[in-house]
């Protein structure tokens, strides 16, 4: 893995961690943080996958976000 690719991957993971997510199962207005964020490349498409556990209802869910290559573009 090149240094450039590694830096881009880390930047995308940090951006996902800075986003605000709400539980998809309960009506809690409390934002939740991702427990794990992974970045994977499949074919010509890249995805960031974030795993969450709601502290209010204890449900678990995954959010998968497609990377459109906009991170770092001016």
MOPAC internal coordinates of N, CA, C and O (Angstrom, degrees):
PM7 1SCF
backbone

  N    0.0000 0     0.00 0     0.00 0    0    0    0
  C    1.4500 1     0.00 0     0.00 0    1    0    0
  C    1.5307 1   107.46 1     0.00 0    2    1    0
  O    1.2310 1   120.49 1   -51.62 1    3    2    1
  N    1.3019 1   116.67 1   128.38 1    3    2    1
  C    1.4540 1   120.51 1  -178.84 1    5    3    2
  C    1.5206 1   110.83 1   -74.03 1    6    5    3
  O    1.2310 1   121.19 1   -20.52 1    7    6    5
  N    1.3226 1   115.32 1   159.48 1    7    6    5
  C    1.4633 1   120.83 1   178.81 1    9    7    6
  C    1.5196 1   110.88 1   -62.89 1   10    9    7
  O    1.2310 1   120.52 1   141.02 1   11   10    9
  N    1.3490 1   116.60 1   -38.98 1   11   10    9
  C    1.4688 1   121.27 1   178.13 1   13   11   10
  C    1.5226 1   110.98 1   -60.46 1   14   13   11
  O    1.2310 1   120.67 1   133.91 1   15   14   13
  N    1.3405 1   116.33 1   -46.09 1   15   14   13
  C    1.4691 1   121.26 1  -179.61 1   17   15   14
  C    1.5234 1   110.17 1   -65.24 1   18   17   15
  O    1.2310 1   120.60 1   139.18 1   19   18   17
  N    1.3261 1   116.46 1   -40.82 1   19   18   17
  C    1.4606 1   120.97 1   179.95 1   21   19   18
  C    1.5309 1   111.07 1   -64.17 1   22   21   19
  O    1.2310 1   120.10 1   139.37 1   23   22   21
  N    1.3290 1   117.41 1   -40.63 1   23   22   21
  C    1.4630 1   121.27 1   178.06 1   25   23   22
  C    1.5190 1   111.18 1   -65.23 1   26   25   23
  O    1.2310 1   120.12 1   137.96 1   27   26   25
  N    1.3353 1   117.37 1   -42.04 1   27   26   25
  C    1.4635 1   121.60 1   178.46 1   29   27   26
  C    1.5217 1   110.54 1   -63.81 1   30   29   27
  O    1.2310 1   120.83 1   136.89 1   31   30   29
  N    1.3267 1   116.03 1   -43.11 1   31   30   29
  C    1.4672 1   121.07 1   178.70 1   33   31   30
  C    1.5240 1   110.14 1   -59.62 1   34   33   31
  O    1.2310 1   120.13 1   133.49 1   35   34   33
  N    1.3312 1   117.35 1   -46.51 1   35   34   33
  C    1.4603 1   121.12 1  -179.15 1   37   35   34
  C    1.5226 1   110.71 1   -64.96 1   38   37   35
  O    1.2310 1   119.73 1   141.47 1   39   38   37
  N    1.3249 1   118.12 1   -38.53 1   39   38   37
  C    1.4625 1   121.89 1   178.86 1   41   39   38
  C    1.5266 1   110.93 1   -63.85 1   42   41   39
  O    1.2310 1   120.24 1   139.48 1   43   42   41
  N    1.3166 1   117.14 1   -40.52 1   43   42   41
  C    1.4675 1   121.55 1   178.91 1   45   43   42
  C    1.5273 1   110.02 1   -67.22 1   46   45   43
  O    1.2310 1   120.04 1   137.16 1   47   46   45
  N    1.3209 1   117.53 1   -42.84 1   47   46   45
  C    1.4652 1   120.82 1   178.59 1   49   47   46
  C    1.5236 1   110.29 1   -62.23 1   50   49   47
  O    1.2310 1   119.92 1   136.96 1   51   50   49
  N    1.3197 1   117.75 1   -43.04 1   51   50   49
  C    1.4668 1   120.95 1   178.47 1   53   51   50
  C    1.5316 1   111.25 1   -64.14 1   54   53   51
  O    1.2310 1   120.05 1   142.81 1   55   54   53
  N    1.3202 1   117.50 1   -37.19 1   55   54   53
  C    1.4644 1   120.56 1   177.87 1   57   55   54
  C    1.5222 1   110.74 1   -64.87 1   58   57   55
  O    1.2310 1   119.83 1   137.55 1   59   58   57
  N    1.3217 1   117.93 1   -42.45 1   59   58   57
  C    1.4734 1   121.62 1   177.77 1   61   59   58
  C    1.5253 1   109.43 1   -61.64 1   62   61   59
  O    1.2310 1   120.20 1   136.62 1   63   62   61
  N    1.3338 1   117.22 1   -43.38 1   63   62   61
  C    1.4651 1   120.99 1  -179.69 1   65   63   62
  C    1.5267 1   111.97 1   -64.11 1   66   65   63
  O    1.2310 1   119.92 1   155.13 1   67   66   65
  N    1.3322 1   117.77 1   -24.87 1   67   66   65
  C    1.4703 1   120.36 1  -179.03 1   69   67   66
  C    1.5295 1   112.74 1   -86.13 1   70   69   67
  O    1.2310 1   119.97 1   171.60 1   71   70   69
  N    1.3252 1   117.66 1    -8.40 1   71   70   69
  C    1.4660 1   121.05 1  -179.18 1   73   71   70
  C    1.5285 1   110.76 1   -76.88 1   74   73   71
  O    1.2310 1   121.14 1   -24.80 1   75   74   73
  N    1.3276 1   115.43 1   155.20 1   75   74   73
  C    1.4662 1   121.71 1   177.53 1   77   75   74
  C    1.5270 1   108.34 1   -98.60 1   78   77   75
  O    1.2310 1   120.57 1   -55.26 1   79   78   77
  N    1.3222 1   116.51 1   124.74 1   79   78   77
  C    1.4609 1   122.29 1   177.65 1   81   79   78
  C    1.5194 1   108.91 1  -121.90 1   82   81   79
  O    1.2310 1   120.88 1   -36.20 1   83   82   81
  N    1.3269 1   115.92 1   143.80 1   83   82   81
  C    1.4552 1   122.64 1   174.65 1   85   83   82
  C    1.5216 1   108.13 1  -114.68 1   86   85   83
  O    1.2310 1   120.55 1   -25.11 1   87   86   85
  N    1.3166 1   116.56 1   154.89 1   87   86   85
  C    1.4622 1   121.35 1  -179.79 1   89   87   86
  C    1.5272 1   110.16 1   -62.26 1   90   89   87
  O    1.2310 1   120.86 1   -41.59 1   91   90   89
  N    1.3163 1   115.96 1   138.41 1   91   90   89
  C    1.4655 1   120.36 1   178.00 1   93   91   90
  C    1.5296 1   111.63 1   -88.30 1   94   93   91
  O    1.2310 1   120.00 1   175.91 1   95   94   93
  N    1.3390 1   117.60 1    -4.09 1   95   94   93
  C    1.4600 1   121.53 1  -177.73 1   97   95   94
  C    1.5244 1   114.89 1  -105.97 1   98   97   95
  O    1.2310 1   119.91 1   146.23 1   99   98   97
  N    1.3201 1   117.77 1   -33.77 1   99   98   97
  C    1.4662 1   119.40 1  -177.74 1  101   99   98
  C    1.5301 1   109.98 1  -120.16 1  102  101   99
  O    1.2310 1   120.32 1    -7.15 1  103  102  101
  N    1.2855 1   116.99 1   172.85 1  103  102  101
  C    1.4639 1   121.99 1  -176.38 1  105  103  102
  C    1.5303 1   112.81 1   -93.38 1  106  105  103
  O    1.2310 1   120.10 1  -160.88 1  107  106  105
  N    1.3023 1   117.42 1    19.12 1  107  106  105
  C    1.4630 1   120.57 1  -178.86 1  109  107  106
  C    1.5297 1   110.37 1   -63.77 1  110  109  107
  O    1.2310 1   120.91 1   -44.25 1  111  110  109
  N    1.3103 1   115.87 1   135.75 1  111  110  109
  C    1.4693 1   121.15 1   177.42 1  113  111  110
  C    1.5240 1   111.25 1   -90.86 1  114  113  111
  O    1.2310 1   120.40 1  -178.10 1  115  114  113
  N    1.3344 1   116.85 1     1.90 1  115  114  113
  C    1.4564 1   120.69 1  -179.81 1  117  115  114
  C    1.5205 1   110.70 1   -79.90 1  118  117  115
  O    1.2310 1   120.06 1   -56.96 1  119  118  117
  N    1.3318 1   117.50 1   123.04 1  119  118  117
  C    1.4686 1   119.40 1   176.78 1  121  119  118
  C    1.5225 1   110.40 1   -67.13 1  122  121  119
  O    1.2310 1   120.90 1   -32.05 1  123  122  121
  N    1.3251 1   115.89 1   147.95 1  123  122  121
  C    1.4607 1   120.24 1   179.30 1  125  123  122
  C    1.5203 1   109.59 1  -119.98 1  126  125  123
  O    1.2310 1   121.18 1   -31.02 1  127  126  125
  N    1.3025 1   115.34 1   148.98 1  127  126  125
  C    1.4581 1   121.53 1  -179.57 1  129  127  126
  C    1.5224 1   109.34 1   -97.77 1  130  129  127
  O    1.2310 1   121.48 1   -31.46 1  131  130  129
  N    1.3178 1   114.78 1   148.54 1  131  130  129
  C    1.4655 1   120.13 1   177.82 1  133  131  130
  C    1.5193 1   109.40 1   -68.65 1  134  133  131
  O    1.2310 1   120.75 1   -43.93 1  135  134  133
  N    1.3296 1   116.18 1   136.07 1  135  134  133
  C    1.4587 1   120.94 1   176.14 1  137  135  134
  C    1.5236 1   110.59 1   -78.08 1  138  137  135
  O    1.2310 1   120.73 1   140.57 1  139  138  137
  N    1.3176 1   116.22 1   -39.43 1  139  138  137
  C    1.4557 1   122.28 1  -179.33 1  141  139  138
  C    1.5265 1   107.78 1  -140.29 1  142  141  139
  O    1.2310 1   120.48 1   -42.56 1  143  142  141
  N    1.3222 1   116.69 1   137.44 1  143  142  141
  C    1.4613 1   121.27 1   173.31 1  145  143  142
  C    1.5194 1   106.94 1  -126.05 1  146  145  143
  O    1.2310 1   120.85 1   -51.24 1  147  146  145
  N    1.3205 1   115.99 1   128.76 1  147  146  145
  C    1.4601 1   121.11 1   178.86 1  149  147  146
  C    1.5202 1   108.51 1  -124.82 1  150  149  147
  O    1.2310 1   120.36 1   -27.90 1  151  150  149
  N    1.2963 1   116.91 1   152.10 1  151  150  149
  C    1.4639 1   121.83 1   178.40 1  153  151  150
  C    1.5105 1   107.51 1  -126.05 1  154  153  151
  O    1.2310 1   120.63 1   -53.66 1  155  154  153
  N    1.3185 1   116.39 1   126.34 1  155  154  153
  C    1.4665 1   119.98 1  -177.28 1  157  155  154
  C    1.5169 1   110.59 1  -134.20 1  158  157  155
  O    1.2310 1   121.70 1   -28.59 1  159  158  157
  N    1.3041 1   114.34 1   151.41 1  159  158  157
  C    1.4593 1   121.62 1   179.22 1  161  159  158
  C    1.5204 1   107.84 1  -115.14 1  162  161  159
  O    1.2310 1   120.33 1   -57.89 1  163  162  161
  N    1.3495 1   116.98 1   122.11 1  163  162  161
  C    1.4588 1   122.59 1  -179.67 1  165  163  162
  C    1.5256 1   108.38 1  -123.59 1  166  165  163
  O    1.2310 1   120.46 1   -72.25 1  167  166  165
  N    1.3129 1   116.73 1   107.75 1  167  166  165
  C    1.4601 1   119.71 1  -178.18 1  169  167  166
  C    1.5110 1   110.49 1    65.19 1  170  169  167
  O    1.2310 1   120.72 1    57.33 1  171  170  169
  N    1.3166 1   116.22 1  -122.67 1  171  170  169
  C    1.4678 1   120.32 1   179.19 1  173  171  170
  C    1.5286 1   111.83 1   -98.88 1  174  173  171
  O    1.2310 1   120.32 1  -172.66 1  175  174  173
  N    1.3302 1   116.99 1     7.34 1  175  174  173
  C    1.4630 1   121.23 1  -176.23 1  177  175  174
  C    1.5228 1   110.30 1  -119.83 1  178  177  175
  O    1.2310 1   120.99 1   -36.90 1  179  178  177
  N    1.3425 1   115.72 1   143.10 1  179  178  177
  C    1.4617 1   121.47 1   176.54 1  181  179  178
  C    1.5243 1   109.22 1  -117.04 1  182  181  179
  O    1.2310 1   121.40 1   -32.93 1  183  182  181
  N    1.3263 1   114.93 1   147.07 1  183  182  181
  C    1.4563 1   121.30 1  -179.21 1  185  183  182
  C    1.5198 1   110.58 1  -134.26 1  186  185  183
  O    1.2310 1   121.02 1   -35.72 1  187  186  185
  N    1.3159 1   115.66 1   144.28 1  187  186  185
  C    1.4602 1   122.19 1   167.81 1  189  187  186
  C    1.5271 1   105.69 1  -105.71 1  190  189  187
  O    1.2310 1   120.70 1   -49.94 1  191  190  189
  N    1.3063 1   116.27 1   130.06 1  191  190  189
  C    1.4559 1   121.76 1  -179.92 1  193  191  190
  C    1.5242 1   108.52 1  -118.61 1  194  193  191
  O    1.2310 1   120.77 1   -53.13 1  195  194  193
  N    1.3309 1   116.14 1   126.87 1  195  194  193
  C    1.4594 1   121.36 1  -178.86 1  197  195  194
  C    1.5285 1   109.07 1  -119.72 1  198  197  195
  O    1.2310 1   120.60 1   -43.92 1  199  198  197
  N    1.3289 1   116.45 1   136.08 1  199  198  197
  C    1.4572 1   123.26 1  -179.80 1  201  199  198
  C    1.5267 1   108.41 1  -107.55 1  202  201  199
  O    1.2310 1   120.60 1   -45.90 1  203  202  201
  N    1.3395 1   116.47 1   134.10 1  203  202  201
  C    1.4605 1   121.91 1  -176.66 1  205  203  202
  C    1.5226 1   111.11 1  -128.86 1  206  205  203
  O    1.2310 1   120.88 1   -30.90 1  207  206  205
  N    1.3289 1   115.91 1   149.10 1  207  206  205
  C    1.4635 1   123.38 1   168.75 1  209  207  206
  C    1.5231 1   105.75 1  -129.46 1  210  209  207
  O    1.2310 1   120.81 1   -59.08 1  211  210  209
  N    1.3265 1   116.06 1   120.92 1  211  210  209
  C    1.4619 1   120.43 1  -179.45 1  213  211  210
  C    1.5313 1   109.24 1   -73.51 1  214  213  211
  O    1.2310 1   119.83 1   -53.71 1  215  214  213
  N    1.3390 1   117.92 1   126.29 1  215  214  213
  C    1.4652 1   119.40 1   179.68 1  217  215  214
  C    1.5285 1   113.05 1   -71.33 1  218  217  215
  O    1.2310 1   120.06 1   161.68 1  219  218  217
  N    1.3435 1   117.48 1   -18.32 1  219  218  217
  C    1.4630 1   120.53 1  -178.62 1  221  219  218
  C    1.5272 1   112.26 1   -86.89 1  222  221  219
  O    1.2310 1   119.83 1   127.50 1  223  222  221
  N    1.3211 1   117.93 1   -52.50 1  223  222  221
  C    1.4704 1   120.09 1  -176.04 1  225  223  222
  C    1.5360 1   113.12 1  -103.82 1  226  225  223
  O    1.2310 1   120.42 1   173.45 1  227  226  225
  N    1.3395 1   116.81 1    -6.55 1  227  226  225
  C    1.4762 1   123.93 1   177.50 1  229  227  226
  C    1.5315 1   114.07 1    66.29 1  230  229  227
  O    1.2310 1   119.76 1  -166.97 1  231  230  229
  N    1.3235 1   118.06 1    13.03 1  231  230  229
  C    1.4552 1   119.98 1   174.95 1  233  231  230
  C    1.5186 1   109.62 1   -75.79 1  234  233  231
  O    1.2310 1   121.24 1   -27.46 1  235  234  233
  N    1.3288 1   115.23 1   152.54 1  235  234  233
  C    1.4604 1   122.31 1   179.73 1  237  235  234
  C    1.5246 1   108.47 1  -113.54 1  238  237  235
  O    1.2310 1   121.08 1   -37.19 1  239  238  237
  N    1.3344 1   115.54 1   142.81 1  239  238  237
  C    1.4633 1   119.16 1   174.86 1  241  239  238
  C    1.5160 1   110.42 1  -154.75 1  242  241  239
  O    1.2310 1   121.46 1   -18.46 1  243  242  241
  N    1.3240 1   114.80 1   161.54 1  243  242  241
  C    1.4536 1   122.96 1  -178.55 1  245  243  242
  C    1.5196 1   108.72 1  -120.51 1  246  245  243
  O    1.2310 1   120.87 1   -40.96 1  247  246  245
  N    1.3226 1   115.94 1   139.04 1  247  246  245
  C    1.4620 1   121.83 1   174.51 1  249  247  246
  C    1.5165 1   106.69 1  -117.46 1  250  249  247
  O    1.2310 1   120.81 1   -52.99 1  251  250  249
  N    1.3208 1   116.05 1   127.01 1  251  250  249
  C    1.4589 1   121.69 1   179.39 1  253  251  250
  C    1.5238 1   107.57 1  -114.04 1  254  253  251
  O    1.2310 1   120.62 1   -56.90 1  255  254  253
  N    1.3361 1   116.41 1   123.10 1  255  254  253
  C    1.4617 1   121.90 1  -175.49 1  257  255  254
  C    1.5177 1   108.72 1  -119.05 1  258  257  255
  O    1.2310 1   120.93 1   -52.47 1  259  258  257
  N    1.3217 1   115.83 1   127.53 1  259  258  257
  C    1.4617 1   120.17 1   179.35 1  261  259  258
  C    1.5225 1   109.99 1   -78.03 1  262  261  259
  O    1.2310 1   120.77 1   -47.17 1  263  262  261
  N    1.3202 1   116.14 1   132.83 1  263  262  261
  C    1.4543 1   122.73 1   177.03 1  265  263  262
  C    1.5251 1   107.64 1   -84.92 1  266  265  263
  O    1.2310 1   121.05 1   -63.52 1  267  266  265
  N    1.3326 1   115.60 1   116.48 1  267  266  265
  C    1.4690 1   120.49 1  -179.94 1  269  267  266
  C    1.5276 1   111.89 1   -94.76 1  270  269  267
  O    1.2310 1   120.76 1  -170.10 1  271  270  269
  N    1.3361 1   116.15 1     9.90 1  271  270  269
  C    1.4574 1   119.96 1   176.42 1  273  271  270
  C    1.5067 1   115.18 1    76.23 1  274  273  271
  O    1.2310 1   119.90 1  -157.22 1  275  274  273
  N    1.3302 1   117.80 1    22.78 1  275  274  273
  C    1.4592 1   121.16 1  -177.59 1  277  275  274
  C    1.5056 1   113.76 1   -93.08 1  278  277  275
  O    1.2310 1   119.40 1   166.01 1  279  278  277
  N    1.3373 1   118.74 1   -13.99 1  279  278  277
  C    1.4553 1   121.69 1  -179.15 1  281  279  278
  C    1.5199 1   108.75 1   -66.40 1  282  281  279
  O    1.2310 1   120.94 1   -50.23 1  283  282  281
  N    1.3125 1   115.81 1   129.77 1  283  282  281
  C    1.4518 1   120.83 1   177.53 1  285  283  282
  C    1.5076 1   113.94 1    86.53 1  286  285  283
  O    1.2310 1   119.32 1   170.67 1  287  286  285
  N    1.3362 1   118.91 1    -9.33 1  287  286  285
  C    1.4624 1   121.58 1   177.31 1  289  287  286
  C    1.5096 1   109.48 1   -77.29 1  290  289  287
  O    1.2310 1   120.41 1   -37.58 1  291  290  289
  N    1.3104 1   116.81 1   142.42 1  291  290  289
  C    1.4602 1   120.33 1   178.53 1  293  291  290
  C    1.5038 1   110.73 1   -99.82 1  294  293  291
  O    1.2310 1   120.10 1   180.00 1  295  294  293

